[in-house]
């Protein structure tokens, strides 16, 4: 009886349910970065140019030992951009 029930359970096929990928998972990595980086803010860089940054503004120490405000994760692959006060 046990053998019959084991054979019966082994012969039953389990349906495969595929879950469709989410919208962001189906896009290319470059497109995903554009979609995720839609929120940000414009800042005035020390050079006088406007820059669009996605990260927070931080206060860091510069090479002279002083402190300066920088915007992080800016458009154009710039990690830190010194800000004009």
Phi, psi and omega in degrees: 000317179296320180297319179295318180291325177293318178294323179294316178294324180289332182275344180285126180272139179265124181294139179267120179257119178263134179262124180293142180293153178292165183300318182288330182286336183274349181272165178288157180302323180293320178290325180296321179295322178292323181289317183288332185261050179267341180258133180187192183212148177274137178229158176260115181284162179299332180287351180098356180267151174276136179232146178256119185236148183258337185265182180282163173273132182236157173253120182234162176272139179266184184291337180275356181096353178277178178248152178213152177271135178227146172267145185246153177054066183265159180295143182094022177061034175260124183283312180231134177233119177296136183260151176276132183278000000 
